[in-house]
Amino acid sequence: MDGSKTSGPQSASSSETLEILRTRPVAERADAARNREKVLKAAARLFAEKGVEAVSMDTIAAEAGVGKGTLFRRFGDKSGLAVALLDRREQELQERILSGPPPLGPGAPAAERLAAFIAAYLDYLFAHLDLVRMSETASPGARYRIGAYRFWHRHVVILLTEARTGADAEALSHLMLAAVGGELAHVLQQEYGEARARQAAMELARSLASTSP
């Protein structure tokens, strides 16, 4: 656990820490960028029309007008495509966390910022649930190797360190993020409906941020 306390005057250094972990666009040649954009647009369209499970990599390659070899070399498999498709959405949320208006962005109490983050993350999660599930379950531990996860975790650690003095913010942050994992969200949605799943996650976030250990 990071033993430092995070408070208002330290917000600049906290933002710098998150800035280091932020997901950034990959620099590439113009022709490679064009092919990437064609593939992602084709994949997004096909996934929306037919569902993630029903679409093959061959179909995506044909729709995008690129060779299968190019597609597999660039993305590996559908889970790699899922990560790439989610990347922009994650970047948008990270930007709002770093410099957007409060309570999601800086300037609000930690408990309010945590609730705002979980609410925004749930919007992202349920809007792209099939893709998130695929990206997180492609292999054992896949979720924790995704660069954005380190950003989300550090953000929650910073907020919980401020909200709950003396708590194990590092471990609690992993547990909070486990509650908004794609596979669990799918199960809760199927069992109880999306509204109830959202409410439970928000109650957990408020409890973690407001209850002293």
N, C-alpha and C positions, 0 to 999 in steps of 0.2 A: 504493500500500500504506500502511496505517496503521502508522507507525513505532513506536508505543507498544507496550511489552511488557505482557502481561496475566499477572498472578500472583495468588496467593491474596488478598493484601490489597486488590487492585483489583477483586475479584469484585463488589462492590456497584455500582461504576460500570459494569461490564460488563453487569450485570443491568438497570441503568437504560437503557443503550443498546438492549438487546433489547426492553425494555418499550415504548420509543418505536415500534419497528417491529412490535409485536405486532398481529395481526389482531383487530379489535374488532367486535362486533355493531353493525349500523346502526340508528340510532334512526328509528322510523317510526310512523305512525298505527296505531291498534289494528286497523282494518279492513284496512289494507294488510298488517299483520303476519299476520292470519288468512289472507288470500289467499295470502301467501307460504308459510305453513306448509302449506296445502292443496296447493299446487303441488309443493312439495318432497317431501311425503309421497307424492303420486301419482307423481312422477317416479322416486323411489327404488323404489317398488313395481314399476312397469312395467319399469324398467331391470333389476331383479333377476329378474323373471319372463321377460322376452323378450330381454334384451340391449340395450345402448345403441344399437347401430346400427339395430335393428329398430323402435325406437319413434320416432314423429314428434311434433313439437310439437303438432299438432292432436289427437293421441291423448291427450297429457298434459293439454291444456286441457279436453278432454271429461271425462277421468277426475277432474280436480280441480274441475270445475264452474265454471270461469272462462272469460271470453271470450278468443278467440285474440289479440285486440289487447292485452288486459291482459297476457297471458303474454309476448308479444313485446316490449312496451314495458318490462316489468320485467327480463327476462333476455336479450333479444336473440336468442339461438339456443340450441342444445343445449349448446354450450361454456360459455355463461353459466350455464346450469343446473348443469353439472358443477362449475363453480367454486363456486357457492352450496352445493351438496350437500357439497363437500369442506371448506367453510369451518369447520364445527363440528369436524370431525376434526382440522383443523389447529390450531384454537384449543385443543383438548384437549392436543395434543402440545406446543404452546408453553407451556401452563400447567405441564406436567410438567417441561419444561426450566427454567423460571424458578423454580419453588418446590417441585418434587417431590423425592422422596428420591434420593440418589446411587446409582449413578453417572450416571443421566440428568440429575438435578437437581444443584444446587451441592453441593460438598463432597468431590468425588473428583478425582484427578489428571486433567489435560487429556486424556491418551491414553485413559484409561478412559471419560471422558465422551464423547469422539468416537466410540469404538466403541459405546457405549450409544445415542448418538443415531442412528447409522447403522442399528443393529439395530431401533430403534423406528421409524425412518422406513421401513425395508423392510417392517415389519409393516403400516404404513399404506398403503404403495405397493401391495403385492400384494393387500391386501384390497379396494382400489378401483382396480385397474389400468386398466380401461377408461375410467373417469371421469378419472383423472389424465392418461391419454394424450390424451383429448379436450380437456381444459383447457389442456394444454401445447402442442398442435399446431394449435389453431384458426386461427392465422395465424403468419407468420414472427416468431420472437422472443416468442411469447405467454408462454412459461414465465417469462421474465425480467421480464415486466410484472406478474406475479401478486405481490401484496403479500407473501404468505408466503415467496416465494423470497428476498426481501431479509432476512427474519428468519433463515431457514436459513443463508444465506451469511454473515451477520454472526456467527452463533453459531459456525460452523466457523472463521471467521477468528480469533475470540477464542481458541479452543482450540488452533489450529495456531500462533498467535503465541506461546503459552505453551509448547507442546510442542517447537517447532522454532525456536530462536533464530536469527534472521538469514534465515530462509526467506521467500519471497514468499508470505505467507499469503493475500493477496487472490486471486492467480491460482490457487494450489493449491486454494483452497476452491471456486472455480468448477469446477475439474477433478474434485474429489471429488464434487460434486453432479451433474456430468454423468454420472458412473458410476451414479447412481440416478435418472436421468431415466426417464419413463414409456415412451417409445418404445424405448430401449435395454433396459429391463427386459423389455418384451414380447418383443423379439428373443431375448434370453438365455433367457427362460423357454421359448420355442418351441424353441430350438436345444439347450439343455442341461438344462432343467428348473429349477424354482424353487429347489431346495436348492443347486444348483451356482451359480446366479446370486447367491444370498445369500452363499454362502461367498466368492466372488470379491470382492464389494463389501466384506465384512468384512476380508478380507486386505489390500485396498487401504487401508482406513481405518487399520488397525493399522500398516501400513508408513509411511503419511504421517505419523502421529503419533509414531512411535518412531525413525525414521531421520534422522539429522542430515544437512543438505545438504552 
